[in-house]
Each structure stands twice: as structure tokens, then as C-alpha cells.
Amino acid sequence: MSIFLTLNATAQPRTSPEVCYQRCTTVPLDEPDSYTEGFTAKLKKIQAMKKDETDPEKLKKLDEAEKNEIEKLRNTIERSCSKFCHF
């Protein structure tokens, strides 16, 4: 078993922290599997509310809420990647 792990580890080239961070933070936001369930639920709720809303002011607030949720996700990903890629 340890031989397999050693061979597997040596088969993967090491990358610099910068390359690791770039790969890690490049999350396709159009793939639902790439986010947490909580984020997906919040985003779907906001989007459903936007579909039913006609008031421009409320739509503007919902757009802002959607942008804030996406920004929170990006910040979480960036923090996680900074920890993961720091070596």
C-alpha cells in the first residue's frame, strides 16, 4: 500500500503556490455541484423571488442580495484555497 501511495505522489508534479491557488479558485459558477447546498438554496430562493417581483426597487435589492451571496462564496473559496495552497 505504501508503495502505491509513494508512486502516486511522485507521479503528480508539484506546482507553485501561485499555480495551485489559481487552479483552486477557478470554480465554474455555472456548475451546481461546485457549491455548497446552503449557497445553492439561498441563490435559488433569491432567483425565485426575482421571477415573481415587478417592483424595480425590490428587484434592485434582490440583484444586490444575489451578488452578495456570490461574493461570499468567492471569499470562502479564496480563504480555503489560500490555506490549501500555502506550502
N, CA, C and O atoms as a GROMACS GRO file, in nm:
protein
  348
    1MET      N    1   0.083  -0.119   0.000
    1MET     CA    2   0.000   0.000   0.000
    1MET      C    3   0.088   0.126   0.000
    1MET      O    4   0.061   0.219  -0.075
    2SER      N    5   0.191   0.128   0.083
    2SER     CA    6   0.276   0.247   0.089
    2SER      C    7   0.351   0.268  -0.043
    2SER      O    8   0.380   0.382  -0.079
    3ILE      N    9   0.381   0.161  -0.114
    3ILE     CA   10   0.447   0.176  -0.243
    3ILE      C   11   0.353   0.245  -0.342
    3ILE      O   12   0.395   0.332  -0.418
    4PHE      N   13   0.225   0.205  -0.340
    4PHE     CA   14   0.128   0.268  -0.428
    4PHE      C   15   0.117   0.417  -0.399
    4PHE      O   16   0.115   0.499  -0.491
    5LEU      N   17   0.110   0.454  -0.271
    5LEU     CA   18   0.098   0.594  -0.233
    5LEU      C   19   0.221   0.674  -0.274
    5LEU      O   20   0.211   0.788  -0.319
    6THR      N   21   0.336   0.612  -0.259
    6THR     CA   22   0.461   0.678  -0.298
    6THR      C   23   0.465   0.701  -0.449
    6THR      O   24   0.502   0.809  -0.495
    7LEU      N   25   0.428   0.599  -0.524
    7LEU     CA   26   0.428   0.612  -0.669
    7LEU      C   27   0.325   0.715  -0.715
    7LEU      O   28   0.352   0.793  -0.806
    8ASN      N   29   0.210   0.715  -0.652
    8ASN     CA   30   0.106   0.810  -0.687
    8ASN      C   31   0.152   0.953  -0.657
    8ASN      O   32   0.129   1.043  -0.737
    9ALA      N   33   0.216   0.973  -0.545
    9ALA     CA   34   0.263   1.107  -0.507
    9ALA      C   35   0.373   1.156  -0.600
    9ALA      O   36   0.378   1.274  -0.633
   10THR      N   37   0.459   1.065  -0.644
   10THR     CA   38   0.567   1.107  -0.733
   10THR      C   39   0.519   1.128  -0.876
   10THR      O   40   0.585   1.197  -0.953
   11ALA      N   41   0.407   1.070  -0.911
   11ALA     CA   42   0.355   1.084  -1.047
   11ALA      C   43   0.293   1.222  -1.069
   11ALA      O   44   0.281   1.267  -1.183
   12GLN      N   45   0.253   1.288  -0.963
   12GLN     CA   46   0.192   1.419  -0.975
   12GLN      C   47   0.297   1.527  -0.954
   12GLN      O   48   0.357   1.536  -0.847
   13PRO      N   49   0.318   1.609  -1.055
   13PRO     CA   50   0.419   1.714  -1.039
   13PRO      C   51   0.374   1.820  -0.939
   13PRO      O   52   0.256   1.854  -0.933
   14ARG      N   53   0.468   1.870  -0.862
   14ARG     CA   54   0.439   1.978  -0.767
   14ARG      C   55   0.420   2.107  -0.843
   14ARG      O   56   0.487   2.134  -0.942
   15THR      N   57   0.328   2.185  -0.795
   15THR     CA   58   0.306   2.315  -0.855
   15THR      C   59   0.343   2.422  -0.754
   15THR      O   60   0.352   2.396  -0.633
   16SER      N   61   0.363   2.539  -0.804
   16SER     CA   62   0.393   2.651  -0.715
   16SER      C   63   0.265   2.690  -0.641
   16SER      O   64   0.155   2.658  -0.687
   17PRO      N   65   0.278   2.757  -0.527
   17PRO     CA   66   0.158   2.803  -0.456
   17PRO      C   67   0.069   2.893  -0.543
   17PRO      O   68  -0.053   2.890  -0.530
   18GLU      N   69   0.131   2.971  -0.630
   18GLU     CA   70   0.053   3.060  -0.716
   18GLU      C   71  -0.032   2.981  -0.815
   18GLU      O   72  -0.150   3.013  -0.836
   19VAL      N   73   0.026   2.878  -0.875
   19VAL     CA   74  -0.047   2.795  -0.971
   19VAL      C   75  -0.157   2.717  -0.899
   19VAL      O   76  -0.269   2.706  -0.948
   20CYS      N   77  -0.124   2.664  -0.783
   20CYS     CA   78  -0.222   2.592  -0.702
   20CYS      C   79  -0.340   2.683  -0.670
   20CYS      O   80  -0.456   2.643  -0.687
   21TYR      N   81  -0.312   2.804  -0.626
   21TYR     CA   82  -0.417   2.899  -0.589
   21TYR      C   83  -0.504   2.934  -0.710
   21TYR      O   84  -0.626   2.941  -0.700
   22GLN      N   85  -0.440   2.955  -0.825
   22GLN     CA   86  -0.514   2.989  -0.946
   22GLN      C   87  -0.608   2.874  -0.985
   22GLN      O   88  -0.724   2.898  -1.018
   23ARG      N   89  -0.559   2.752  -0.982
   23ARG     CA   90  -0.642   2.637  -1.016
   23ARG      C   91  -0.755   2.619  -0.915
   23ARG      O   92  -0.869   2.589  -0.951
   24CYS      N   93  -0.722   2.638  -0.790
   24CYS     CA   94  -0.819   2.617  -0.683
   24CYS      C   95  -0.932   2.719  -0.688
   24CYS      O   96  -1.047   2.684  -0.664
   25THR      N   97  -0.900   2.843  -0.718
   25THR     CA   98  -1.002   2.948  -0.714
   25THR      C   99  -1.082   2.957  -0.844
   25THR      O  100  -1.179   3.032  -0.851
   26THR      N  101  -1.043   2.883  -0.945
   26THR     CA  102  -1.117   2.884  -1.070
   26THR      C  103  -1.230   2.782  -1.060
   26THR      O  104  -1.218   2.667  -1.100
   27VAL      N  105  -1.341   2.829  -1.003
   27VAL     CA  106  -1.458   2.743  -0.984
   27VAL      C  107  -1.563   2.784  -1.085
   27VAL      O  108  -1.602   2.901  -1.090
   28PRO      N  109  -1.609   2.689  -1.165
   28PRO     CA  110  -1.714   2.725  -1.261
   28PRO      C  111  -1.845   2.752  -1.188
   28PRO      O  112  -1.906   2.659  -1.134
   29LEU      N  113  -1.889   2.877  -1.184
   29LEU     CA  114  -2.009   2.913  -1.109
   29LEU      C  115  -2.137   2.866  -1.177
   29LEU      O  116  -2.245   2.879  -1.119
   30ASP      N  117  -2.128   2.811  -1.297
   30ASP     CA  118  -2.248   2.759  -1.362
   30ASP      C  119  -2.267   2.609  -1.336
   30ASP      O  120  -2.362   2.550  -1.387
   31GLU      N  121  -2.178   2.548  -1.257
   31GLU     CA  122  -2.193   2.407  -1.221
   31GLU      C  123  -2.241   2.397  -1.077
   31GLU      O  124  -2.166   2.427  -0.985
   32PRO      N  125  -2.366   2.354  -1.057
   32PRO     CA  126  -2.421   2.349  -0.921
   32PRO      C  127  -2.346   2.256  -0.826
   32PRO      O  128  -2.349   2.278  -0.705
   33ASP      N  129  -2.278   2.154  -0.878
   33ASP     CA  130  -2.206   2.062  -0.792
   33ASP      C  131  -2.085   2.126  -0.726
   33ASP      O  132  -2.027   2.072  -0.632
   34SER      N  133  -2.046   2.242  -0.778
   34SER     CA  134  -1.926   2.306  -0.724
   34SER      C  135  -1.953   2.394  -0.604
   34SER      O  136  -1.859   2.450  -0.547
   35TYR      N  137  -2.079   2.409  -0.562
   35TYR     CA  138  -2.107   2.488  -0.443
   35TYR      C  139  -2.168   2.404  -0.333
   35TYR      O  140  -2.206   2.289  -0.352
   36THR      N  141  -2.176   2.467  -0.218
   36THR     CA  142  -2.239   2.401  -0.104
   36THR      C  143  -2.391   2.405  -0.121
   36THR      O  144  -2.444   2.489  -0.193
   37GLU      N  145  -2.459   2.315  -0.053
   37GLU     CA  146  -2.605   2.311  -0.061
   37GLU      C  147  -2.668   2.439  -0.007
   37GLU      O  148  -2.766   2.488  -0.062
   38GLY      N  149  -2.611   2.494   0.100
   38GLY     CA  150  -2.664   2.616   0.159
   38GLY      C  151  -2.659   2.732   0.061
   38GLY      O  152  -2.755   2.808   0.048
   39PHE      N  153  -2.548   2.745  -0.008
   39PHE     CA  154  -2.535   2.852  -0.106
   39PHE      C  155  -2.636   2.833  -0.218
   39PHE      O  156  -2.702   2.929  -0.259
   40THR      N  157  -2.648   2.711  -0.269
   40THR     CA  158  -2.740   2.682  -0.377
   40THR      C  159  -2.884   2.714  -0.337
   40THR      O  160  -2.959   2.772  -0.415
   41ALA      N  161  -2.922   2.677  -0.216
   41ALA     CA  162  -3.058   2.703  -0.168
   41ALA      C  163  -3.085   2.853  -0.158
   41ALA      O  164  -3.190   2.900  -0.201
   42LYS      N  165  -2.990   2.929  -0.103
   42LYS     CA  166  -3.008   3.074  -0.092
   42LYS      C  167  -3.019   3.139  -0.229
   42LYS      O  168  -3.104   3.225  -0.252
   43LEU      N  169  -2.933   3.096  -0.320
   43LEU     CA  170  -2.933   3.155  -0.453
   43LEU      C  171  -3.063   3.123  -0.527
   43LEU      O  172  -3.120   3.211  -0.593
   44LYS      N  173  -3.111   2.999  -0.517
   44LYS     CA  174  -3.237   2.962  -0.582
   44LYS      C  175  -3.354   3.040  -0.524
   44LYS      O  176  -3.446   3.079  -0.596
   45LYS      N  177  -3.351   3.062  -0.393
   45LYS     CA  178  -3.459   3.137  -0.328
   45LYS      C  179  -3.461   3.282  -0.380
   45LYS      O  180  -3.568   3.335  -0.413
   46ILE      N  181  -3.346   3.343  -0.388
   46ILE     CA  182  -3.337   3.481  -0.439
   46ILE      C  183  -3.383   3.486  -0.584
   46ILE      O  184  -3.458   3.577  -0.622
   47GLN      N  185  -3.340   3.391  -0.664
   47GLN     CA  186  -3.378   3.390  -0.805
   47GLN      C  187  -3.528   3.368  -0.822
   47GLN      O  188  -3.590   3.426  -0.911
   48ALA      N  189  -3.587   3.284  -0.738
   48ALA     CA  190  -3.733   3.263  -0.744
   48ALA      C  191  -3.807   3.391  -0.707
   48ALA      O  192  -3.908   3.424  -0.769
   49MET      N  193  -3.757   3.462  -0.608
   49MET     CA  194  -3.820   3.587  -0.568
   49MET      C  195  -3.810   3.691  -0.680
   49MET      O  196  -3.902   3.769  -0.700
   50LYS      N  197  -3.697   3.690  -0.752
   50LYS     CA  198  -3.679   3.785  -0.862
   50LYS      C  199  -3.779   3.760  -0.975
   50LYS      O  200  -3.827   3.854  -1.038
   51LYS      N  201  -3.810   3.633  -1.000
   51LYS     CA  202  -3.904   3.600  -1.107
   51LYS      C  203  -4.043   3.655  -1.079
   51LYS      O  204  -4.114   3.697  -1.170
   52ASP      N  205  -4.081   3.654  -0.951
   52ASP     CA  206  -4.216   3.699  -0.913
   52ASP      C  207  -4.226   3.849  -0.887
   52ASP      O  208  -4.336   3.903  -0.874
   53GLU      N  209  -4.113   3.915  -0.880
   53GLU     CA  210  -4.112   4.056  -0.841
   53GLU      C  211  -4.125   4.147  -0.963
   53GLU      O  212  -4.068   4.120  -1.069
   54THR      N  213  -4.202   4.255  -0.946
   54THR     CA  214  -4.216   4.353  -1.054
   54THR      C  215  -4.168   4.492  -1.013
   54THR      O  216  -4.142   4.577  -1.098
   55ASP      N  217  -4.157   4.516  -0.883
   55ASP     CA  218  -4.113   4.646  -0.832
   55ASP      C  219  -3.964   4.665  -0.861
   55ASP      O  220  -3.882   4.585  -0.815
   56PRO      N  221  -3.928   4.770  -0.936
   56PRO     CA  222  -3.786   4.792  -0.970
   56PRO      C  223  -3.694   4.805  -0.848
   56PRO      O  224  -3.580   4.759  -0.851
   57GLU      N  225  -3.742   4.868  -0.743
   57GLU     CA  226  -3.660   4.885  -0.623
   57GLU      C  227  -3.632   4.750  -0.556
   57GLU      O  228  -3.519   4.722  -0.514
   58LYS      N  229  -3.735   4.668  -0.548
   58LYS     CA  230  -3.717   4.536  -0.487
   58LYS      C  231  -3.629   4.447  -0.574
   58LYS      O  232  -3.548   4.369  -0.524
   59LEU      N  233  -3.644   4.459  -0.706
   59LEU     CA  234  -3.558   4.383  -0.797
   59LEU      C  235  -3.412   4.423  -0.780
   59LEU      O  236  -3.322   4.339  -0.783
   60LYS      N  237  -3.391   4.552  -0.761
   60LYS     CA  238  -3.255   4.602  -0.740
   60LYS      C  239  -3.195   4.544  -0.612
   60LYS      O  240  -3.079   4.504  -0.609
   61LYS      N  241  -3.276   4.538  -0.506
   61LYS     CA  242  -3.231   4.480  -0.379
   61LYS      C  243  -3.203   4.331  -0.393
   61LYS      O  244  -3.107   4.280  -0.335
   62LEU      N  245  -3.287   4.262  -0.469
   62LEU     CA  246  -3.266   4.118  -0.490
   62LEU      C  247  -3.141   4.093  -0.574
   62LEU      O  248  -3.068   3.997  -0.550
   63ASP      N  249  -3.117   4.179  -0.672
   63ASP     CA  250  -2.993   4.168  -0.751
   63ASP      C  251  -2.871   4.186  -0.661
   63ASP      O  252  -2.772   4.113  -0.672
   64GLU      N  253  -2.880   4.283  -0.572
   64GLU     CA  254  -2.769   4.308  -0.478
   64GLU      C  255  -2.750   4.189  -0.384
   64GLU      O  256  -2.637   4.151  -0.354
   65ALA      N  257  -2.860   4.131  -0.338
   65ALA     CA  258  -2.851   4.014  -0.250
   65ALA      C  259  -2.786   3.896  -0.323
   65ALA      O  260  -2.706   3.823  -0.265
   66GLU      N  261  -2.821   3.879  -0.449
   66GLU     CA  262  -2.762   3.771  -0.530
   66GLU      C  263  -2.612   3.793  -0.546
   66GLU      O  264  -2.533   3.700  -0.532
   67LYS      N  265  -2.573   3.916  -0.577
   67LYS     CA  266  -2.431   3.948  -0.591
   67LYS      C  267  -2.356   3.926  -0.460
   67LYS      O  268  -2.243   3.877  -0.460
   68ASN      N  269  -2.418   3.961  -0.348
   68ASN     CA  270  -2.355   3.941  -0.217
   68ASN      C  271  -2.333   3.794  -0.187
   68ASN      O  272  -2.228   3.756  -0.135
   69GLU      N  273  -2.430   3.710  -0.220
   69GLU     CA  274  -2.416   3.566  -0.198
   69GLU      C  275  -2.302   3.509  -0.281
   69GLU      O  276  -2.224   3.427  -0.233
   70ILE      N  277  -2.293   3.552  -0.406
   70ILE     CA  278  -2.185   3.504  -0.494
   70ILE      C  279  -2.050   3.553  -0.441
   70ILE      O  280  -1.952   3.478  -0.444
   71GLU      N  281  -2.045   3.676  -0.392
   71GLU     CA  282  -1.921   3.730  -0.336
   71GLU      C  283  -1.880   3.653  -0.210
   71GLU      O  284  -1.762   3.626  -0.189
   72LYS      N  285  -1.977   3.618  -0.126
   72LYS     CA  286  -1.948   3.538  -0.006
   72LYS      C  287  -1.887   3.404  -0.045
   72LYS      O  288  -1.791   3.358   0.017
   73LEU      N  289  -1.944   3.341  -0.148
   73LEU     CA  290  -1.891   3.213  -0.194
   73LEU      C  291  -1.748   3.229  -0.243
   73LEU      O  292  -1.660   3.150  -0.209
   74ARG      N  293  -1.723   3.333  -0.323
   74ARG     CA  294  -1.587   3.356  -0.374
   74ARG      C  295  -1.489   3.380  -0.259
   74ARG      O  296  -1.377   3.328  -0.262
   75ASN      N  297  -1.530   3.457  -0.159
   75ASN     CA  298  -1.442   3.482  -0.044
   75ASN      C  299  -1.411   3.353   0.031
   75ASN      O  300  -1.297   3.331   0.074
   76THR      N  301  -1.512   3.269   0.047
   76THR     CA  302  -1.491   3.141   0.116
   76THR      C  303  -1.394   3.054   0.037
   76THR      O  304  -1.304   2.992   0.095
   77ILE      N  305  -1.412   3.049  -0.093
   77ILE     CA  306  -1.323   2.970  -0.179
   77ILE      C  307  -1.181   3.023  -0.171
   77ILE      O  308  -1.086   2.946  -0.159
   78GLU      N  309  -1.166   3.154  -0.178
   78GLU     CA  310  -1.033   3.214  -0.173
   78GLU      C  311  -0.963   3.185  -0.040
   78GLU      O  312  -0.844   3.155  -0.038
   79ARG      N  313  -1.036   3.194   0.071
   79ARG     CA  314  -0.976   3.164   0.202
   79ARG      C  315  -0.934   3.017   0.209
   79ARG      O  316  -0.824   2.986   0.256
   80SER      N  317  -1.020   2.928   0.163
   80SER     CA  318  -0.988   2.785   0.164
   80SER      C  319  -0.867   2.755   0.077
   80SER      O  320  -0.778   2.679   0.116
   81CYS      N  321  -0.864   2.815  -0.040
   81CYS     CA  322  -0.753   2.790  -0.132
   81CYS      C  323  -0.622   2.848  -0.078
   81CYS      O  324  -0.516   2.790  -0.099
   82SER      N  325  -0.630   2.961  -0.010
   82SER     CA  326  -0.508   3.019   0.048
   82SER      C  327  -0.449   2.924   0.151
   82SER      O  328  -0.327   2.906   0.157
   83LYS      N  329  -0.534   2.863   0.231
   83LYS     CA  330  -0.486   2.766   0.330
   83LYS      C  331  -0.435   2.640   0.265
   83LYS      O  332  -0.330   2.588   0.302
   84PHE      N  333  -0.509   2.590   0.167
   84PHE     CA  334  -0.474   2.466   0.099
   84PHE      C  335  -0.344   2.477   0.020
   84PHE      O  336  -0.263   2.385   0.020
   85CYS      N  337  -0.325   2.590  -0.047
   85CYS     CA  338  -0.210   2.605  -0.138
   85CYS      C  339  -0.088   2.667  -0.070
   85CYS      O  340   0.013   2.691  -0.137
   86HIS      N  341  -0.094   2.692   0.056
   86HIS     CA  342   0.020   2.751   0.128
   86HIS      C  343   0.116   2.639   0.167
   86HIS      O  344   0.092   2.567   0.264
   87PHE      N  345   0.224   2.625   0.092
   87PHE     CA  346   0.328   2.525   0.125
   87PHE      C  347   0.463   2.572   0.084
   87PHE      O  348   0.561   2.501   0.103
   0.00000   0.00000   0.00000
